[in-house]
Amino acid sequence: MSTEGIRAAAENLFRAAHPADRHGALIAGCRAAARVADPDHVQAFTVGKLADEEKERSAEIDTWLDLHWARIAP
């Protein structure tokens, strides 16, 4: 599965599980893609308020990704 496929799967699953969460799906998708991307090519790209939210919620979203990883990256 491609990095883009992993990102999309994580976004879709997170959005389905948390429909009222405005940014969580994007954060989950980016963090999932970073897990499978070549570390030499990963770059941070979040800005402003989304970057602040990502810092606050990263542990929570990583826990969610851990629980659902088998469905995201089969």
N, C-alpha and C positions, 0 to 999 in steps of 0.2 A: 504494500500500500504506500502511496506517495505521501510526502509531507503535507501536501495540500489536502489529500484525502483524509489524513489523520486530523488536520485542523477542522475540516468540515464536519467530520463525524463527531468530534468533541463539541463543537458549537451546537450542532443539531440536538445531541443528547442533553446538553446542559440547558438549552432553551426549552426543550420539552419538559424537563424536570423542574425548571424555575421560570415559568412564563412571565412573571412580573419583574424579573431581574434585567435591567436595561443593558448593563455592560458585562455581566458575568460570562455570557456565552463567548464574547469576543476575547476576554481574558483567558477563558478555558481553552479556546481554540489556539491562541498564540502560545500558551504554555505547553499544550499537547504537542504542537508542531516543534517547539524547541526541544522537547524530549527526544525526538527522532531525527532532528536535523544534524547536519555535520557541525560540530561545535566551532569549527573555524569560520563558519558562514553565518552564525547566529549573531544578530545585532538587536539591541533594544531600539524600539521605535515608538513607544507610547509617549504621549505628551500631555501636559496640563493636568486637568482634573482626572482623566482616565489613568494617568501614571500614578497619581496619589491613591486612587481607588485600588489599583493593582497592588501597590505596596501593602495596603491594609488587608487585602483579601487573599493574597497569594497562598498562604498556608491553608486556608479554608478550601480554595479551589484545587490546590494540589491534593488534598485529602480526597476530594470528590473524584479527581482524575484517577487516583490510585484505586478507588473502589470500582470504577467503571472502565478501567483500562482494557480489560479483555473484550469489551464491546466496542471500544474506540479503535483499537489496533489488534484485530483478530489475527 
